[in-house]
Amino acid sequence: MLTKIYITLSRKITPSRARHILNTQKMDKSTLHLLLSKCGIKINPSAIVAPPLHFDKGLISIDADTFINFDCVFLDNGGIHIGKN
């Protein structure tokens, strides 16, 4: 509950803080999407992400109908775009 309040009230969350929250707290899909968007990751509402997820800068864009499985590692220094399906 406190995690959701913190995420909702924060204007921006650093990628390292977001990664820590994502990988240590259980949260519903809407809270997870809000957390990822506040650290700079562009994610479509229909995308599914299964934590834990590892990334560096938050330079990731995830389109519709995409499934990211657990323990995925993104080396996103140059940016990553994942298209539909």
Contacts in CASP RR format, 6 or more apart in sequence:
PFRMAT RR
TARGET T0000
AUTHOR 0000-0000-0000
METHOD contacts of the structure
MODEL  1
MLTKIYITLSRKITPSRARHILNTQKMDKSTLHLLLSKCGIKINPSAIVA
PPLHFDKGLISIDADTFINFDCVFLDNGGIHIGKN
3 21 0 8 1.000
3 25 0 8 1.000
3 27 0 8 1.000
3 31 0 8 1.000
4 27 0 8 1.000
4 31 0 8 1.000
6 21 0 8 1.000
7 13 0 8 1.000
7 21 0 8 1.000
7 31 0 8 1.000
7 34 0 8 1.000
7 35 0 8 1.000
7 38 0 8 1.000
8 34 0 8 1.000
10 38 0 8 1.000
11 38 0 8 1.000
12 38 0 8 1.000
12 39 0 8 1.000
13 21 0 8 1.000
13 35 0 8 1.000
13 38 0 8 1.000
13 39 0 8 1.000
14 39 0 8 1.000
15 39 0 8 1.000
15 40 0 8 1.000
15 55 0 8 1.000
15 56 0 8 1.000
15 57 0 8 1.000
15 58 0 8 1.000
17 39 0 8 1.000
18 35 0 8 1.000
18 36 0 8 1.000
18 38 0 8 1.000
18 39 0 8 1.000
19 39 0 8 1.000
19 53 0 8 1.000
19 54 0 8 1.000
19 55 0 8 1.000
21 35 0 8 1.000
22 32 0 8 1.000
22 35 0 8 1.000
22 36 0 8 1.000
22 51 0 8 1.000
22 52 0 8 1.000
22 53 0 8 1.000
23 51 0 8 1.000
23 52 0 8 1.000
23 53 0 8 1.000
23 54 0 8 1.000
27 35 0 8 1.000
29 48 0 8 1.000
32 49 0 8 1.000
32 51 0 8 1.000
33 43 0 8 1.000
33 45 0 8 1.000
33 47 0 8 1.000
36 43 0 8 1.000
36 49 0 8 1.000
37 43 0 8 1.000
39 58 0 8 1.000
40 58 0 8 1.000
40 59 0 8 1.000
40 60 0 8 1.000
41 55 0 8 1.000
41 58 0 8 1.000
41 60 0 8 1.000
41 61 0 8 1.000
41 62 0 8 1.000
42 60 0 8 1.000
42 61 0 8 1.000
42 62 0 8 1.000
43 49 0 8 1.000
43 60 0 8 1.000
43 61 0 8 1.000
43 62 0 8 1.000
44 62 0 8 1.000
44 63 0 8 1.000
44 64 0 8 1.000
44 65 0 8 1.000
44 66 0 8 1.000
46 64 0 8 1.000
46 65 0 8 1.000
47 62 0 8 1.000
47 63 0 8 1.000
47 64 0 8 1.000
47 65 0 8 1.000
47 66 0 8 1.000
47 67 0 8 1.000
47 68 0 8 1.000
48 66 0 8 1.000
48 67 0 8 1.000
48 68 0 8 1.000
49 62 0 8 1.000
49 68 0 8 1.000
50 67 0 8 1.000
50 68 0 8 1.000
50 69 0 8 1.000
50 70 0 8 1.000
51 70 0 8 1.000
52 70 0 8 1.000
52 71 0 8 1.000
53 68 0 8 1.000
53 70 0 8 1.000
53 71 0 8 1.000
53 72 0 8 1.000
53 74 0 8 1.000
54 71 0 8 1.000
54 72 0 8 1.000
54 73 0 8 1.000
54 74 0 8 1.000
55 73 0 8 1.000
55 74 0 8 1.000
55 76 0 8 1.000
56 74 0 8 1.000
56 75 0 8 1.000
56 76 0 8 1.000
56 77 0 8 1.000
57 76 0 8 1.000
57 77 0 8 1.000
57 78 0 8 1.000
57 79 0 8 1.000
58 74 0 8 1.000
58 76 0 8 1.000
59 76 0 8 1.000
59 77 0 8 1.000
59 78 0 8 1.000
59 79 0 8 1.000
59 80 0 8 1.000
60 74 0 8 1.000
60 76 0 8 1.000
60 79 0 8 1.000
60 80 0 8 1.000
60 81 0 8 1.000
60 82 0 8 1.000
61 79 0 8 1.000
61 80 0 8 1.000
61 81 0 8 1.000
61 82 0 8 1.000
62 68 0 8 1.000
62 82 0 8 1.000
62 83 0 8 1.000
63 81 0 8 1.000
63 82 0 8 1.000
63 83 0 8 1.000
63 84 0 8 1.000
64 84 0 8 1.000
64 85 0 8 1.000
65 84 0 8 1.000
65 85 0 8 1.000
66 82 0 8 1.000
66 83 0 8 1.000
66 84 0 8 1.000
66 85 0 8 1.000
68 82 0 8 1.000
74 80 0 8 1.000
END
